[in-house]
Amino acid sequence: MTKSPKRKTKKEELIQMLTRKAGADVAMISDKLGWQTHTTRAALTGLRKAGYEVLGEKPSEGKPKRYRIAATPAKAGKTSGVEATDAR
């Protein structure tokens, strides 16, 4: 039996959308992930609390604010919340 490829989580999809050069607006994120707008905003806040630097930029008059990730936390790539320590 072969394993099927790992499916991306919504958080991973959100991060991917926000790491694009142009970023993404709340409506685009909500549509793509099937979230309501308040859920999308809460997810952006959650990323900030996790250490991501999420910037909001107003491109021009009449266009929605776009968000993008400017910096990721140092431990963003780790899957476990448990860190190894040296007990010496």
Secondary structure as the mmCIF struct_conf table of DSSP 4:
data_model
#
loop_
_struct_conf.conf_type_id
_struct_conf.id
_struct_conf.beg_label_comp_id
_struct_conf.beg_label_asym_id
_struct_conf.beg_label_seq_id
_struct_conf.end_label_comp_id
_struct_conf.end_label_asym_id
_struct_conf.end_label_seq_id
HELX_LH_PP_P HELX_LH_PP_P1 THR A 2 THR A 9
HELX_RH_AL_P HELX_RH_AL_P1 LYS A 10 THR A 19
BEND BEND1 ARG A 20 ARG A 20
TURN_TY1_P TURN_TY1_P1 LYS A 21 ALA A 22
STRN STRN1 ALA A 24 ASP A 25
HELX_RH_AL_P HELX_RH_AL_P2 VAL A 26 LEU A 33
TURN_TY1_P TURN_TY1_P2 GLY A 34 GLY A 34
HELX_RH_AL_P HELX_RH_AL_P3 THR A 37 LYS A 49
TURN_TY1_P TURN_TY1_P3 ALA A 50 GLY A 51
STRN STRN2 GLU A 53 GLU A 57
BEND BEND2 SER A 60 SER A 60
TURN_TY1_P TURN_TY1_P4 GLU A 61 GLY A 62
BEND BEND3 LYS A 63 LYS A 63
HELX_LH_PP_P HELX_LH_PP_P2 PRO A 64 LYS A 65
STRN STRN3 ARG A 66 ALA A 71
TURN_TY1_P TURN_TY1_P5 ALA A 74 GLY A 77
BEND BEND4 THR A 79 THR A 79
BEND BEND5 GLY A 81 GLY A 81
HELX_LH_PP_P HELX_LH_PP_P3 VAL A 82 ALA A 84
#
